[in-house]
Amino acid sequence: MHIAWIGKRSPACGNVTYSREVTNALLDRGYQVSFLHFAQEEEVEFSGNDPAPQSLQAECQEVTLPFIYKSQIYTIPSLRSSKVLFQALKDLKPDLVHASLTLSPLDFVLPEICEELGVPLVATFHPPFSHKHRNLSSGTQQFMYQLYAPFLANYDAVIIFCAAQKELLNRLGVPLERLIIIPNGVDVEKYSPGSSRFRDEIGANRVFVYQGRIAVEKNVESLLKAWRQAAMPDDCKLVLVGDGSLLTSLMPAYGPENNILWMGNILDEQRRIDILRGSDVFILPSFVEGLSLSLLEAMGCGVACMATDVGADGEVLSGGAGVVLNPQRARSELQTLLPIFAHHPEMSALLGQKARARVVEKYSLRANIDSLVQFYDQIFKMPKTTLISQ
């Protein structure tokens, strides 16, 4: 089967990781994959100009689409991008088009293009949300869902990651039979407990870590304020890995004097794994989320996790696999919990074991790909109108 995958290769974000991991896994299983993504026309090699942490496999054919602007959140395509996409798909003659939606206007014309070419079209819909707690970030994401829902109804199927997201999209008009739940997954062999020199490298006894964008919706400032107010022991350090719009404004106010270390954006995947393996507690205080790959990666590495009950993250940590925070009270809850984790290492060790077990059981990349492959087979065995919701 030939899959034409439309996704992102840069800048580094969850969509980039998802597209890379899934397409490489499909190639490993014998699928033919063509990867279509937005890039400058001169960016034609997988190596050298690749800003992603890990390249796609060489046997994956690349097709670049022209753009005007590209960020971690959205992309503005050039005026001729739809024509380039149409011609590319016509020439490739794939059996199926799978779009890991890049939040661009091109997402809205894909159903028309694929209908004209007679090719089944599947989407993975990533945008974060919060179905329990209302705030400015969740209101913005609600608008995103309202904007996309009428167009998603024109896709043959839409892959989502949890029941709450399914309920939200159905309420906005996407038919239930087109919504397929396949949770994100991580490679549990690669993201696993192991030795690391990171703790010694930064001179800490206990390491608390955040990995992700430094942006408003991630609520990083609540974590920073809670850390500074919690009177943490001097041998504890908070490590932040990532880049974003708030980085330059937050760094001057929260620095080494507070035992806070800013690592910036780290593209080397093994380096990020080493940081996780050398950490005791992973913290994700977001206002909105989808199903955080960073959270799953930390859990895979056996790190105790605290995350807010937004998107699917609360579901992932439910039942004792981690600590679930209220996003509206994250600062006060963290201020209470951080010293407890600092003084009771046995608690983080136990939660780390439970986090690892949860990922292996329910959120492995292997299980994700198994479900995806079964779904691909289903598409070709049934008419569009009788696709069964999972």
C-alpha positions as CSV (number, residue, x, y, z in Angstrom):
1,M,0.0,0.0,0.0
2,H,1.3,3.5,-0.9
3,I,0.6,6.2,1.7
4,A,0.9,9.8,0.8
5,W,1.6,11.5,4.2
6,I,1.1,15.2,4.6
7,G,2.8,16.5,7.7
8,K,5.5,18.7,9.2
9,R,9.2,18.4,9.3
10,S,10.0,21.7,11.0
11,P,10.1,23.6,13.2
12,A,10.4,21.0,16.0
13,C,7.0,20.3,17.7
14,G,4.7,17.4,18.5
15,N,3.4,17.2,15.0
16,V,6.9,16.8,13.6
17,T,7.6,14.0,16.1
18,Y,4.3,12.3,15.3
19,S,4.8,12.4,11.6
20,R,8.4,11.2,11.8
21,E,7.7,8.3,14.1
22,V,4.6,7.1,12.3
23,T,6.0,7.2,8.8
24,N,9.3,5.5,9.8
25,A,7.2,2.8,11.5
26,L,5.1,2.3,8.4
27,L,8.2,2.0,6.3
28,D,9.6,-0.6,8.7
29,R,6.4,-2.6,8.1
30,G,6.8,-2.6,4.3
31,Y,4.5,0.3,3.4
32,Q,5.5,2.7,0.6
33,V,5.4,6.2,2.0
34,S,5.7,9.6,0.3
35,F,6.1,12.5,2.6
36,L,4.7,15.9,1.6
37,H,5.6,18.9,3.7
38,F,6.0,22.7,3.6
39,A,9.6,23.7,2.9
40,Q,11.6,26.2,0.9
41,E,12.3,24.9,-2.6
42,E,16.0,24.5,-2.0
43,E,15.4,22.3,1.0
44,V,15.4,19.0,-0.9
45,E,17.7,16.8,1.1
46,F,16.7,14.9,4.3
47,S,20.1,15.6,5.9
48,G,22.1,18.8,6.1
49,N,19.1,21.2,6.2
50,D,17.0,19.0,8.5
51,P,16.0,20.9,11.7
52,A,14.1,17.9,13.0
53,P,15.6,15.8,15.8
54,Q,15.8,12.7,13.6
55,S,15.5,12.3,9.8
56,L,13.0,10.3,8.0
57,Q,14.3,7.1,6.4
58,A,16.0,7.5,3.1
59,E,13.5,5.3,1.2
60,C,10.7,7.8,2.0
61,Q,10.1,10.0,-1.0
62,E,9.9,13.7,-0.2
63,V,7.7,16.3,-1.9
64,T,8.0,19.9,-0.8
65,L,5.2,22.4,-0.8
66,P,5.8,26.2,-1.0
67,F,4.9,28.4,1.9
68,I,5.0,32.0,3.0
69,Y,5.3,31.6,6.8
70,K,5.8,28.6,9.1
71,S,5.8,28.3,12.9
72,Q,5.3,25.6,15.5
73,I,1.5,26.4,15.5
74,Y,0.4,27.1,12.0
75,T,1.6,27.5,8.4
76,I,0.6,30.0,5.7
77,P,1.0,28.3,2.3
78,S,1.9,30.2,-0.9
79,L,-0.8,30.9,-3.5
80,R,0.4,28.0,-5.7
81,S,0.7,25.4,-3.0
82,S,-2.7,23.8,-3.7
83,K,-1.7,23.3,-7.4
84,V,1.6,21.8,-6.4
85,L,-0.1,19.5,-4.0
86,F,-2.7,18.4,-6.6
87,Q,-0.1,17.7,-9.2
88,A,2.1,15.8,-6.7
89,L,-0.7,13.6,-5.6
90,K,-1.7,13.0,-9.2
91,D,1.8,12.0,-10.1
92,L,2.3,9.8,-7.0
93,K,-0.9,7.9,-7.4
94,P,-1.1,6.9,-3.7
95,D,-3.7,4.4,-2.4
96,L,-4.5,6.7,0.5
97,V,-3.7,10.2,1.7
98,H,-3.1,10.7,5.4
99,A,-2.8,14.3,6.6
100,S,-1.4,15.0,10.0
101,L,-3.1,18.4,9.9
102,T,-0.6,21.3,9.9
103,L,-3.1,24.0,10.7
104,S,-3.0,25.7,7.4
105,P,-5.6,26.8,4.8
106,L,-4.5,23.9,2.7
107,D,-6.2,21.6,5.2
108,F,-9.6,23.0,4.1
109,V,-9.1,22.2,0.3
110,L,-7.7,18.7,0.8
111,P,-11.1,17.0,0.7
112,E,-11.8,18.6,-2.7
113,I,-8.4,17.6,-4.1
114,C,-8.7,14.0,-3.0
115,E,-12.3,13.7,-4.1
116,E,-11.3,14.9,-7.6
117,L,-8.4,12.4,-7.7
118,G,-10.5,9.6,-6.2
119,V,-8.2,8.9,-3.3
120,P,-9.4,8.1,0.3
121,L,-8.4,10.9,2.7
122,V,-7.7,10.5,6.4
123,A,-6.7,13.2,8.9
124,T,-5.0,13.1,12.3
125,F,-6.4,16.1,14.3
126,H,-3.9,17.3,16.9
127,P,-5.0,20.7,18.3
128,P,-5.0,20.9,22.1
129,F,-8.2,21.5,24.1
130,S,-9.6,21.5,27.6
131,H,-13.1,20.0,28.0
132,K,-13.4,20.6,31.8
133,H,-11.8,23.9,32.6
134,R,-12.5,27.3,30.9
135,N,-9.7,29.8,30.3
136,L,-8.4,32.1,27.6
137,S,-6.3,29.4,26.0
138,S,-9.2,26.9,26.0
139,G,-11.5,29.5,24.5
140,T,-9.0,30.1,21.6
141,Q,-8.7,26.3,21.0
142,Q,-12.5,26.0,21.1
143,F,-12.7,28.4,18.2
144,M,-10.1,26.3,16.4
145,Y,-12.3,23.2,16.8
146,Q,-15.4,25.2,15.6
147,L,-13.5,26.4,12.6
148,Y,-12.3,23.0,11.6
149,A,-15.3,20.8,12.3
150,P,-17.3,21.6,9.1
151,F,-14.2,20.7,7.0
152,L,-13.3,17.6,9.0
153,A,-16.8,16.3,8.2
154,N,-15.7,16.1,4.6
155,Y,-12.7,13.8,5.4
156,D,-13.3,10.0,5.0
157,A,-12.1,9.6,8.6
158,V,-10.5,11.7,11.4
159,I,-8.1,10.1,13.8
160,I,-8.2,11.6,17.3
161,F,-6.7,10.5,20.6
162,C,-9.4,10.3,23.3
163,A,-13.2,10.0,24.0
164,A,-13.5,13.6,25.2
165,Q,-12.1,14.9,21.8
166,K,-14.5,12.6,20.0
167,E,-17.5,14.0,22.0
168,L,-16.4,17.6,21.3
169,L,-16.0,17.1,17.6
170,N,-19.3,15.2,17.3
171,R,-21.0,18.0,19.2
172,L,-19.6,20.4,16.5
173,G,-21.0,18.4,13.7
174,V,-18.5,15.7,12.7
175,P,-20.3,12.4,12.3
176,L,-19.4,9.8,14.9
177,E,-18.7,7.1,12.3
178,R,-15.9,9.3,10.9
179,L,-14.1,9.7,14.3
180,I,-11.5,7.0,15.1
181,I,-9.7,7.0,18.4
182,I,-6.1,5.9,18.1
183,P,-4.0,7.4,21.0
184,N,-0.5,8.7,20.5
185,G,2.3,6.3,21.3
186,V,6.0,6.4,22.0
187,D,8.8,3.9,21.3
188,V,9.1,2.2,24.7
189,E,12.4,0.6,23.8
190,K,14.0,4.0,23.1
191,Y,12.2,6.0,25.8
192,S,13.0,3.7,28.7
193,P,14.8,4.0,32.1
194,G,18.6,4.0,31.9
195,S,21.8,5.5,33.1
196,S,22.5,9.2,32.7
197,R,25.2,11.6,33.8
198,F,22.8,14.6,33.6
199,R,22.3,14.8,37.4
200,D,26.0,15.0,38.0
201,E,26.5,17.4,35.1
202,I,24.2,20.0,36.6
203,G,25.3,19.3,40.2
204,A,21.9,18.3,41.6
205,N,20.6,15.7,43.9
206,R,16.9,16.0,42.7
207,V,15.9,17.1,39.2
208,F,12.5,18.4,38.2
209,V,12.0,18.9,34.4
210,Y,9.7,20.6,31.9
211,Q,10.0,19.9,28.2
212,G,7.9,21.8,25.7
213,R,7.2,25.2,24.2
214,I,7.6,28.2,26.5
215,A,4.3,29.7,25.6
216,V,1.2,31.2,27.3
217,E,-1.0,28.0,26.8
218,K,1.7,25.9,28.5
219,N,1.3,27.9,31.7
220,V,5.1,27.7,32.5
221,E,5.0,30.9,34.6
222,S,2.8,29.1,37.2
223,L,5.4,26.4,37.5
224,L,8.2,29.0,37.9
225,K,6.3,31.0,40.5
226,A,5.4,27.8,42.5
227,W,9.1,26.7,42.4
228,R,10.3,30.0,43.7
229,Q,7.7,30.2,46.5
230,A,8.1,26.5,47.6
231,A,11.5,27.1,49.3
232,M,13.0,24.1,47.6
233,P,16.2,22.6,49.0
234,D,19.4,23.9,47.4
235,D,20.3,20.5,45.9
236,C,17.0,20.5,43.8
237,K,17.0,22.0,40.4
238,L,14.3,22.8,37.9
239,V,15.3,22.3,34.3
240,L,13.3,23.8,31.4
241,V,13.9,22.4,27.9
242,G,12.3,24.2,25.0
243,D,11.8,27.6,23.2
244,G,8.9,29.9,22.6
245,S,7.5,33.3,22.7
246,L,7.8,33.8,26.5
247,L,11.4,32.6,26.8
248,T,13.0,36.0,26.7
249,S,10.6,37.6,29.2
250,L,10.8,34.7,31.8
251,M,14.5,33.9,31.8
252,P,15.6,37.2,33.4
253,A,13.2,36.8,36.3
254,Y,13.8,33.1,37.0
255,G,17.5,32.1,36.8
256,P,20.3,30.2,38.5
257,E,19.8,32.1,41.7
258,N,16.5,30.1,42.0
259,N,18.2,26.9,40.9
260,I,16.4,27.2,37.6
261,L,18.2,26.1,34.4
262,W,17.1,27.0,30.9
263,M,18.4,24.5,28.4
264,G,16.8,26.0,25.3
265,N,15.5,24.0,22.4
266,I,17.4,20.6,22.1
267,L,17.1,18.9,18.8
268,D,19.2,15.9,19.6
269,E,16.8,13.2,20.7
270,Q,19.3,11.2,22.7
271,R,20.2,14.3,24.7
272,R,16.6,14.8,25.6
273,I,16.3,11.2,26.6
274,D,19.4,11.5,28.8
275,I,17.8,14.5,30.5
276,L,14.7,12.6,31.2
277,R,16.6,9.6,32.5
278,G,18.5,11.9,34.9
279,S,15.3,13.5,36.2
280,D,13.1,12.6,39.1
281,V,9.8,14.5,38.3
282,F,8.3,15.7,35.0
283,I,5.9,18.7,35.2
284,L,3.4,19.8,32.5
285,P,1.2,22.7,33.8
286,S,-0.6,23.4,30.6
287,F,-4.0,25.2,30.2
288,V,-4.7,23.1,27.1
289,E,-3.2,20.0,25.6
290,G,-4.0,17.2,23.2
291,L,-2.2,14.0,24.2
292,S,1.3,15.3,25.0
293,L,4.1,13.3,23.5
294,S,6.5,14.9,25.9
295,L,4.5,13.5,28.8
296,L,4.4,10.0,27.2
297,E,8.2,10.2,26.6
298,A,8.8,11.1,30.3
299,M,6.6,8.3,31.5
300,G,8.4,5.9,29.2
301,C,11.7,6.9,30.8
302,G,10.2,6.0,34.2
303,V,9.9,9.6,35.5
304,A,7.2,10.5,38.0
305,C,4.8,12.9,36.2
306,M,2.5,15.7,37.2
307,A,0.2,17.2,34.5
308,T,-2.9,19.2,34.4
309,D,-6.3,17.6,33.6
310,V,-6.6,19.0,30.1
311,G,-6.9,17.2,26.8
312,A,-6.2,13.5,27.3
313,D,-3.3,14.1,29.8
314,G,-5.5,13.6,32.9
315,E,-6.8,10.3,31.4
316,V,-3.2,9.1,30.8
317,L,-2.2,9.7,34.5
318,S,-5.5,8.6,36.0
319,G,-5.7,5.7,38.5
320,G,-2.4,6.4,40.2
321,A,0.0,6.6,37.1
322,G,0.8,10.2,38.1
323,V,-0.4,13.3,39.8
324,V,-3.3,15.1,38.0
325,L,-3.4,18.9,38.6
326,N,-6.3,21.4,38.2
327,P,-5.1,23.9,35.6
328,Q,-6.9,26.7,37.4
329,R,-5.0,25.9,40.7
330,A,-1.8,24.6,39.2
331,R,0.4,27.2,40.9
332,S,-0.9,26.5,44.5
333,E,-1.0,22.8,44.0
334,L,2.6,22.7,42.7
335,Q,3.7,24.9,45.5
336,T,2.4,22.2,47.9
337,L,3.6,19.2,45.9
338,L,7.1,20.2,44.9
339,P,8.6,20.1,48.5
340,I,6.9,16.7,49.1
341,F,8.6,15.2,46.0
342,A,11.9,16.9,47.1
343,H,11.8,15.3,50.5
344,H,10.3,11.9,49.6
345,P,12.3,10.3,46.7
346,E,10.6,7.0,47.3
347,M,7.3,8.6,46.1
348,S,8.8,9.7,42.8
349,A,10.4,6.3,42.3
350,L,7.1,4.5,42.8
351,L,5.2,6.9,40.5
352,G,7.9,6.6,37.9
353,Q,7.4,2.8,37.9
354,K,3.7,3.2,37.5
355,A,4.1,5.8,34.7
356,R,6.3,3.4,32.8
357,A,3.9,0.5,33.2
358,R,1.0,2.7,32.0
359,V,2.8,3.7,28.8
360,V,3.9,0.1,28.0
361,E,0.3,-1.1,28.5
362,K,-1.6,1.6,26.6
363,Y,0.6,4.1,24.8
364,S,3.3,2.3,23.0
365,L,4.2,3.2,19.4
366,R,3.8,-0.4,18.4
367,A,0.2,-0.5,19.6
368,N,-0.4,2.9,17.8
369,I,0.9,1.5,14.5
370,D,-1.0,-1.8,15.0
371,S,-4.3,0.2,15.3
372,L,-3.4,2.4,12.4
373,V,-2.6,-0.5,10.1
374,Q,-5.8,-2.2,11.0
375,F,-7.7,1.0,10.2
376,Y,-6.0,1.3,6.8
377,D,-7.1,-2.2,6.0
378,Q,-10.6,-1.3,7.1
379,I,-10.8,1.6,4.8
380,F,-10.3,-0.6,1.7
381,K,-12.7,-3.3,2.9
382,M,-15.7,-1.0,3.5
383,P,-17.6,1.7,1.7
384,K,-17.0,5.2,3.0
385,T,-20.5,5.4,4.6
386,T,-20.0,2.2,6.6
387,L,-16.7,2.9,8.3
388,I,-17.0,1.7,11.8
389,S,-16.1,4.1,14.7
390,Q,-13.7,2.6,17.1
